[in-house]
Amino acid sequence: MSDVYAILATQMDRAGVAFSPAEAHGLLCGLLAVNPTMSTESCVAEIIGDKDRGEDELSILGRLLIALVTEVRNGLQDENLGFQLFLPAYERSLQSRVGSLARWCDGFIAGIGLAGLDEKRRRTLPAVVEEFLNDLGEIVRVEPEVLENEEAERNYAELLEYVRMGVLLVAMEFQPPADSLKTVH
């Protein structure tokens, strides 16, 4: 089985996209958590930007990003809480995965800002959501110099679950009624 994360990283690099796949996924999650009706095209444009790129790179990358937007949208709306963060495979070093998680959180913070969650709006959110967003800011600053041992792996797994559930909490704050999401393309 191929590493989808690595494939997306290669395509993003070829197209000259400044984001890592983790940052791009975080950005998409932030955009769609706060603005679940945002169009797929607008989401992809936030990742690709408007730089000049070859048509082949954009075509392949565009299809991959459209699939990623669809996955994010479905994950954030999953009643079974099946949403997952898109990060490097567990075969990668823990240091690499922690660094990617920090970049994912940075992307999420950028995404919620681009979606319109400014300081004024943040003050109206429940305290638990505000605390989570502040925690993401701390995770962004983490130095990925970690020991590779079982305890560190458990801590990483707990942190991933905390971020995953926090993202779902943020998304629940901004979800419109289920009927209105059926028309989003």
PyRosetta script that sets phi, psi and omega in degrees:
from pyrosetta import init, pose_from_sequence

init()
pose = pose_from_sequence("MSDVYAILATQMDRAGVAFSPAEAHGLLCGLLAVNPTMSTESCVAEIIGDKDRGEDELSILGRLLIALVTEVRNGLQDENLGFQLFLPAYERSLQSRVGSLARWCDGFIAGIGLAGLDEKRRRTLPAVVEEFLNDLGEIVRVEPEVLENEEAERNYAELLEYVRMGVLLVAMEFQPPADSLKTVH")
pose.set_psi(1, 133.0)
pose.set_omega(1, -177.8)
pose.set_phi(2, -79.4)
pose.set_psi(2, 158.7)
pose.set_omega(2, 179.2)
pose.set_phi(3, -89.0)
pose.set_psi(3, 101.4)
pose.set_omega(3, -176.3)
pose.set_phi(4, -58.9)
pose.set_psi(4, -37.3)
pose.set_omega(4, 179.0)
pose.set_phi(5, -59.5)
pose.set_psi(5, -46.1)
pose.set_omega(5, -179.6)
pose.set_phi(6, -65.6)
pose.set_psi(6, -38.7)
pose.set_omega(6, 178.2)
pose.set_phi(7, -62.4)
pose.set_psi(7, -46.5)
pose.set_omega(7, 179.2)
pose.set_phi(8, -64.1)
pose.set_psi(8, -39.8)
pose.set_omega(8, 178.5)
pose.set_phi(9, -59.8)
pose.set_psi(9, -43.3)
pose.set_omega(9, 179.4)
pose.set_phi(10, -63.0)
pose.set_psi(10, -46.0)
pose.set_omega(10, -179.1)
pose.set_phi(11, -66.0)
pose.set_psi(11, -38.3)
pose.set_omega(11, 178.3)
pose.set_phi(12, -66.1)
pose.set_psi(12, -40.5)
pose.set_omega(12, 178.6)
pose.set_phi(13, -64.3)
pose.set_psi(13, -45.0)
pose.set_omega(13, 178.9)
pose.set_phi(14, -60.0)
pose.set_psi(14, -35.7)
pose.set_omega(14, -178.6)
pose.set_phi(15, -86.3)
pose.set_psi(15, -2.1)
pose.set_omega(15, 178.3)
pose.set_phi(16, 74.8)
pose.set_psi(16, 25.2)
pose.set_omega(16, 178.3)
pose.set_phi(17, -77.6)
pose.set_psi(17, 134.0)
pose.set_omega(17, -174.7)
pose.set_phi(18, -77.3)
pose.set_psi(18, -14.0)
pose.set_omega(18, -177.4)
pose.set_phi(19, -87.5)
pose.set_psi(19, 153.7)
pose.set_omega(19, 165.6)
pose.set_phi(20, -85.7)
pose.set_psi(20, 163.8)
pose.set_omega(20, 176.0)
pose.set_phi(21, -57.5)
pose.set_psi(21, -36.8)
pose.set_omega(21, 178.8)
pose.set_phi(22, -63.5)
pose.set_psi(22, -46.9)
pose.set_omega(22, 178.6)
pose.set_phi(23, -61.7)
pose.set_psi(23, -43.4)
pose.set_omega(23, -179.5)
pose.set_phi(24, -61.8)
pose.set_psi(24, -43.7)
pose.set_omega(24, 179.4)
pose.set_phi(25, -65.3)
pose.set_psi(25, -43.1)
pose.set_omega(25, 177.2)
pose.set_phi(26, -59.8)
pose.set_psi(26, -43.9)
pose.set_omega(26, 178.6)
pose.set_phi(27, -60.4)
pose.set_psi(27, -47.2)
pose.set_omega(27, 179.1)
pose.set_phi(28, -61.4)
pose.set_psi(28, -41.5)
pose.set_omega(28, 178.9)
pose.set_phi(29, -63.2)
pose.set_psi(29, -41.7)
pose.set_omega(29, 177.9)
pose.set_phi(30, -64.4)
pose.set_psi(30, -45.2)
pose.set_omega(30, 178.7)
pose.set_phi(31, -58.3)
pose.set_psi(31, -49.5)
pose.set_omega(31, -173.2)
pose.set_phi(32, -81.7)
pose.set_psi(32, -20.6)
pose.set_omega(32, 174.8)
pose.set_phi(33, -69.2)
pose.set_psi(33, -40.9)
pose.set_omega(33, -177.3)
pose.set_phi(34, -88.3)
pose.set_psi(34, -32.4)
pose.set_omega(34, -178.8)
pose.set_phi(35, -130.2)
pose.set_psi(35, 75.1)
pose.set_omega(35, -174.4)
pose.set_phi(36, -64.2)
pose.set_psi(36, -14.8)
pose.set_omega(36, 179.4)
pose.set_phi(37, -96.1)
pose.set_psi(37, 5.9)
pose.set_omega(37, 178.9)
pose.set_phi(38, -60.2)
pose.set_psi(38, 139.0)
pose.set_omega(38, -177.6)
pose.set_phi(39, -69.6)
pose.set_psi(39, 152.2)
pose.set_omega(39, 177.5)
pose.set_phi(40, -60.1)
pose.set_psi(40, -41.1)
pose.set_omega(40, -179.0)
pose.set_phi(41, -61.7)
pose.set_psi(41, -41.6)
pose.set_omega(41, 178.8)
pose.set_phi(42, -65.6)
pose.set_psi(42, -39.3)
pose.set_omega(42, 178.1)
pose.set_phi(43, -62.3)
pose.set_psi(43, -48.1)
pose.set_omega(43, -180.0)
pose.set_phi(44, -61.9)
pose.set_psi(44, -40.5)
pose.set_omega(44, 179.7)
pose.set_phi(45, -61.6)
pose.set_psi(45, -33.6)
pose.set_omega(45, 178.1)
pose.set_phi(46, -65.1)
pose.set_psi(46, -29.0)
pose.set_omega(46, 179.3)
pose.set_phi(47, -84.8)
pose.set_psi(47, -49.1)
pose.set_omega(47, -174.3)
pose.set_phi(48, -77.4)
pose.set_psi(48, -35.2)
pose.set_omega(48, -176.2)
pose.set_phi(49, 75.3)
pose.set_psi(49, -159.2)
pose.set_omega(49, -177.5)
pose.set_phi(50, -123.5)
pose.set_psi(50, 26.4)
pose.set_omega(50, 178.5)
pose.set_phi(51, -72.0)
pose.set_psi(51, 156.7)
pose.set_omega(51, 175.6)
pose.set_phi(52, -75.1)
pose.set_psi(52, 123.8)
pose.set_omega(52, 178.3)
pose.set_phi(53, -139.5)
pose.set_psi(53, 160.4)
pose.set_omega(53, 176.6)
pose.set_phi(54, -66.8)
pose.set_psi(54, 146.2)
pose.set_omega(54, -177.9)
pose.set_phi(55, -60.5)
pose.set_psi(55, -38.7)
pose.set_omega(55, -179.6)
pose.set_phi(56, -61.0)
pose.set_psi(56, -46.6)
pose.set_omega(56, -179.8)
pose.set_phi(57, -62.3)
pose.set_psi(57, -44.0)
pose.set_omega(57, -178.7)
pose.set_phi(58, -67.5)
pose.set_psi(58, -37.1)
pose.set_omega(58, -179.3)
pose.set_phi(59, -64.1)
pose.set_psi(59, -49.9)
pose.set_omega(59, 180.0)
pose.set_phi(60, -65.1)
pose.set_psi(60, -50.0)
pose.set_omega(60, -178.8)
pose.set_phi(61, -63.3)
pose.set_psi(61, -41.1)
pose.set_omega(61, 178.9)
pose.set_phi(62, -58.0)
pose.set_psi(62, -44.9)
pose.set_omega(62, 178.8)
pose.set_phi(63, -64.0)
pose.set_psi(63, -41.3)
pose.set_omega(63, 178.2)
pose.set_phi(64, -63.4)
pose.set_psi(64, -42.1)
pose.set_omega(64, -178.8)
pose.set_phi(65, -70.8)
pose.set_psi(65, -35.5)
pose.set_omega(65, 175.8)
pose.set_phi(66, -61.3)
pose.set_psi(66, -42.9)
pose.set_omega(66, 177.3)
pose.set_phi(67, -63.3)
pose.set_psi(67, -38.6)
pose.set_omega(67, 179.3)
pose.set_phi(68, -66.5)
pose.set_psi(68, -41.8)
pose.set_omega(68, 177.2)
pose.set_phi(69, -60.6)
pose.set_psi(69, -45.1)
pose.set_omega(69, 179.5)
pose.set_phi(70, -60.7)
pose.set_psi(70, -43.2)
pose.set_omega(70, 178.9)
pose.set_phi(71, -63.3)
pose.set_psi(71, -43.7)
pose.set_omega(71, 178.6)
pose.set_phi(72, -62.1)
pose.set_psi(72, -49.0)
pose.set_omega(72, -178.5)
pose.set_phi(73, -57.4)
pose.set_psi(73, -47.2)
pose.set_omega(73, 179.6)
pose.set_phi(74, -65.0)
pose.set_psi(74, -41.5)
pose.set_omega(74, -179.2)
pose.set_phi(75, -64.2)
pose.set_psi(75, -41.5)
pose.set_omega(75, -179.3)
pose.set_phi(76, -69.6)
pose.set_psi(76, -22.1)
pose.set_omega(76, -179.6)
pose.set_phi(77, -101.5)
pose.set_psi(77, 0.9)
pose.set_omega(77, -176.5)
pose.set_phi(78, -68.6)
pose.set_psi(78, 116.7)
pose.set_omega(78, 179.9)
pose.set_phi(79, -65.0)
pose.set_psi(79, -20.9)
pose.set_omega(79, 179.5)
pose.set_phi(80, -91.2)
pose.set_psi(80, 7.9)
pose.set_omega(80, 178.2)
pose.set_phi(81, 58.6)
pose.set_psi(81, 39.1)
pose.set_omega(81, -177.7)
pose.set_phi(82, -80.9)
pose.set_psi(82, 0.4)
pose.set_omega(82, 179.9)
pose.set_phi(83, -55.9)
pose.set_psi(83, 137.4)
pose.set_omega(83, 177.2)
pose.set_phi(84, -133.7)
pose.set_psi(84, 148.9)
pose.set_omega(84, 174.1)
pose.set_phi(85, -76.8)
pose.set_psi(85, 144.5)
pose.set_omega(85, 179.8)
pose.set_phi(86, -96.6)
pose.set_psi(86, 101.3)
pose.set_omega(86, -175.6)
pose.set_phi(87, -134.0)
pose.set_psi(87, 167.2)
pose.set_omega(87, 178.7)
pose.set_phi(88, -57.5)
pose.set_psi(88, 154.3)
pose.set_omega(88, -179.3)
pose.set_phi(89, -62.2)
pose.set_psi(89, 155.9)
pose.set_omega(89, -179.4)
pose.set_phi(90, -64.2)
pose.set_psi(90, -14.8)
pose.set_omega(90, 176.5)
pose.set_phi(91, -69.0)
pose.set_psi(91, -21.6)
pose.set_omega(91, 178.6)
pose.set_phi(92, -72.6)
pose.set_psi(92, 160.9)
pose.set_omega(92, -179.6)
pose.set_phi(93, -63.7)
pose.set_psi(93, 151.9)
pose.set_omega(93, 177.8)
pose.set_phi(94, -61.3)
pose.set_psi(94, -38.1)
pose.set_omega(94, 178.4)
pose.set_phi(95, -58.9)
pose.set_psi(95, -43.8)
pose.set_omega(95, 179.0)
pose.set_phi(96, -64.7)
pose.set_psi(96, -41.9)
pose.set_omega(96, -179.1)
pose.set_phi(97, -68.2)
pose.set_psi(97, -38.0)
pose.set_omega(97, 177.6)
pose.set_phi(98, -65.7)
pose.set_psi(98, -42.4)
pose.set_omega(98, 176.5)
pose.set_phi(99, -61.1)
pose.set_psi(99, -39.9)
pose.set_omega(99, 178.3)
pose.set_phi(100, -67.4)
pose.set_psi(100, -36.7)
pose.set_omega(100, 176.9)
pose.set_phi(101, -63.5)
pose.set_psi(101, -40.9)
pose.set_omega(101, 177.8)
pose.set_phi(102, -61.9)
pose.set_psi(102, -42.4)
pose.set_omega(102, 178.3)
pose.set_phi(103, -67.5)
pose.set_psi(103, -35.6)
pose.set_omega(103, 176.5)
pose.set_phi(104, -60.0)
pose.set_psi(104, -47.3)
pose.set_omega(104, -179.6)
pose.set_phi(105, -62.5)
pose.set_psi(105, -38.8)
pose.set_omega(105, 177.0)
pose.set_phi(106, -61.8)
pose.set_psi(106, -42.8)
pose.set_omega(106, 176.9)
pose.set_phi(107, -63.0)
pose.set_psi(107, -41.1)
pose.set_omega(107, 179.5)
pose.set_phi(108, -62.3)
pose.set_psi(108, -45.7)
pose.set_omega(108, 179.1)
pose.set_phi(109, -60.2)
pose.set_psi(109, -42.9)
pose.set_omega(109, 177.2)
pose.set_phi(110, -63.3)
pose.set_psi(110, -41.3)
pose.set_omega(110, -178.6)
pose.set_phi(111, -63.4)
pose.set_psi(111, -42.6)
pose.set_omega(111, 179.9)
pose.set_phi(112, -67.6)
pose.set_psi(112, -31.5)
pose.set_omega(112, 176.1)
pose.set_phi(113, -68.3)
pose.set_psi(113, -45.2)
pose.set_omega(113, 178.3)
pose.set_phi(114, -63.7)
pose.set_psi(114, -29.9)
pose.set_omega(114, 179.7)
pose.set_phi(115, -80.1)
pose.set_psi(115, -4.0)
pose.set_omega(115, 174.3)
pose.set_phi(116, 106.1)
pose.set_psi(116, 9.6)
pose.set_omega(116, 178.7)
pose.set_phi(117, -85.8)
pose.set_psi(117, 88.1)
pose.set_omega(117, 179.3)
pose.set_phi(118, -90.5)
pose.set_psi(118, 178.6)
pose.set_omega(118, -177.3)
pose.set_phi(119, -59.0)
pose.set_psi(119, -39.4)
pose.set_omega(119, -179.7)
pose.set_phi(120, -61.7)
pose.set_psi(120, -46.3)
pose.set_omega(120, 179.3)
pose.set_phi(121, -68.1)
pose.set_psi(121, -35.8)
pose.set_omega(121, 179.6)
pose.set_phi(122, -61.1)
pose.set_psi(122, -35.2)
pose.set_omega(122, -178.8)
pose.set_phi(123, -66.5)
pose.set_psi(123, -17.4)
pose.set_omega(123, 179.7)
pose.set_phi(124, -90.2)
pose.set_psi(124, -5.6)
pose.set_omega(124, -178.2)
pose.set_phi(125, -79.2)
pose.set_psi(125, 155.7)
pose.set_omega(125, 174.6)
pose.set_phi(126, -57.8)
pose.set_psi(126, 150.1)
pose.set_omega(126, -177.2)
pose.set_phi(127, -56.8)
pose.set_psi(127, -36.0)
pose.set_omega(127, -178.5)
pose.set_phi(128, -66.3)
pose.set_psi(128, -34.7)
pose.set_omega(128, 177.6)
pose.set_phi(129, -70.4)
pose.set_psi(129, -44.5)
pose.set_omega(129, 178.4)
pose.set_phi(130, -61.0)
pose.set_psi(130, -41.0)
pose.set_omega(130, 178.1)
pose.set_phi(131, -62.7)
pose.set_psi(131, -42.9)
pose.set_omega(131, 178.0)
pose.set_phi(132, -60.5)
pose.set_psi(132, -45.8)
pose.set_omega(132, -179.8)
pose.set_phi(133, -63.1)
pose.set_psi(133, -38.2)
pose.set_omega(133, 175.6)
pose.set_phi(134, -64.5)
pose.set_psi(134, -39.6)
pose.set_omega(134, 178.0)
pose.set_phi(135, -62.6)
pose.set_psi(135, -37.8)
pose.set_omega(135, 177.6)
pose.set_phi(136, -60.7)
pose.set_psi(136, -39.2)
pose.set_omega(136, 177.1)
pose.set_phi(137, -60.4)
pose.set_psi(137, -33.7)
pose.set_omega(137, 176.9)
pose.set_phi(138, -73.2)
pose.set_psi(138, -39.2)
pose.set_omega(138, 179.2)
pose.set_phi(139, -63.2)
pose.set_psi(139, -36.6)
pose.set_omega(139, 178.8)
pose.set_phi(140, -57.3)
pose.set_psi(140, -34.8)
pose.set_omega(140, -176.6)
pose.set_phi(141, -84.6)
pose.set_psi(141, -1.0)
pose.set_omega(141, -176.7)
pose.set_phi(142, -63.1)
pose.set_psi(142, 138.8)
pose.set_omega(142, 174.1)
pose.set_phi(143, -91.1)
pose.set_psi(143, 119.0)
pose.set_omega(143, -174.2)
pose.set_phi(144, -77.0)
pose.set_psi(144, 40.9)
pose.set_omega(144, 173.6)
pose.set_phi(145, -97.8)
pose.set_psi(145, 92.5)
pose.set_omega(145, -175.5)
pose.set_phi(146, -122.9)
pose.set_psi(146, 154.7)
pose.set_omega(146, 174.9)
pose.set_phi(147, -78.8)
pose.set_psi(147, 145.0)
pose.set_omega(147, 178.1)
pose.set_phi(148, -96.1)
pose.set_psi(148, 90.7)
pose.set_omega(148, 176.8)
pose.set_phi(149, -147.6)
pose.set_psi(149, 174.8)
pose.set_omega(149, -176.0)
pose.set_phi(150, -62.7)
pose.set_psi(150, -40.1)
pose.set_omega(150, -179.9)
pose.set_phi(151, -64.3)
pose.set_psi(151, -42.3)
pose.set_omega(151, 178.6)
pose.set_phi(152, -63.7)
pose.set_psi(152, -39.4)
pose.set_omega(152, 177.4)
pose.set_phi(153, -63.3)
pose.set_psi(153, -42.4)
pose.set_omega(153, 178.1)
pose.set_phi(154, -62.9)
pose.set_psi(154, -43.5)
pose.set_omega(154, 178.8)
pose.set_phi(155, -61.3)
pose.set_psi(155, -41.6)
pose.set_omega(155, 178.2)
pose.set_phi(156, -62.8)
pose.set_psi(156, -45.5)
pose.set_omega(156, 179.9)
pose.set_phi(157, -61.1)
pose.set_psi(157, -40.8)
pose.set_omega(157, 177.9)
pose.set_phi(158, -65.4)
pose.set_psi(158, -40.5)
pose.set_omega(158, 178.7)
pose.set_phi(159, -65.0)
pose.set_psi(159, -42.0)
pose.set_omega(159, 176.7)
pose.set_phi(160, -58.5)
pose.set_psi(160, -44.4)
pose.set_omega(160, -179.1)
pose.set_phi(161, -66.1)
pose.set_psi(161, -38.3)
pose.set_omega(161, 177.5)
pose.set_phi(162, -61.9)
pose.set_psi(162, -46.7)
pose.set_omega(162, -179.6)
pose.set_phi(163, -65.4)
pose.set_psi(163, -44.9)
pose.set_omega(163, 179.9)
pose.set_phi(164, -56.4)
pose.set_psi(164, -49.7)
pose.set_omega(164, -178.1)
pose.set_phi(165, -69.7)
pose.set_psi(165, -34.6)
pose.set_omega(165, 177.1)
pose.set_phi(166, -64.2)
pose.set_psi(166, -39.2)
pose.set_omega(166, 177.7)
pose.set_phi(167, -63.1)
pose.set_psi(167, -42.1)
pose.set_omega(167, 177.9)
pose.set_phi(168, -64.1)
pose.set_psi(168, -36.1)
pose.set_omega(168, 176.9)
pose.set_phi(169, -63.6)
pose.set_psi(169, -44.9)
pose.set_omega(169, 177.6)
pose.set_phi(170, -61.2)
pose.set_psi(170, -47.0)
pose.set_omega(170, -178.3)
pose.set_phi(171, -60.3)
pose.set_psi(171, -38.3)
pose.set_omega(171, 179.6)
pose.set_phi(172, -62.8)
pose.set_psi(172, -30.2)
pose.set_omega(172, 179.6)
pose.set_phi(173, -66.5)
pose.set_psi(173, -26.1)
pose.set_omega(173, -173.1)
pose.set_phi(174, -115.3)
pose.set_psi(174, 4.9)
pose.set_omega(174, -177.7)
pose.set_phi(175, -71.2)
pose.set_psi(175, 126.3)
pose.set_omega(175, 172.5)
pose.set_phi(176, -77.2)
pose.set_psi(176, 172.1)
pose.set_omega(176, 175.8)
pose.set_phi(177, -54.9)
pose.set_psi(177, 145.7)
pose.set_omega(177, -175.6)
pose.set_phi(178, -54.5)
pose.set_psi(178, -34.1)
pose.set_omega(178, -178.8)
pose.set_phi(179, -59.6)
pose.set_psi(179, -37.9)
pose.set_omega(179, -174.8)
pose.set_phi(180, -75.0)
pose.set_psi(180, -16.3)
pose.set_omega(180, -179.3)
pose.set_phi(181, -81.8)
pose.set_psi(181, -15.7)
pose.set_omega(181, -177.3)
pose.set_phi(182, -67.7)
pose.set_psi(182, -19.0)
pose.set_omega(182, -177.4)
pose.set_phi(183, -95.3)
pose.set_psi(183, 0.7)
pose.set_omega(183, -178.3)
pose.set_phi(184, -76.8)
pose.set_psi(184, 134.4)
pose.set_omega(184, 178.4)
pose.set_phi(185, -124.3)
pose.dump_pdb("model.pdb")
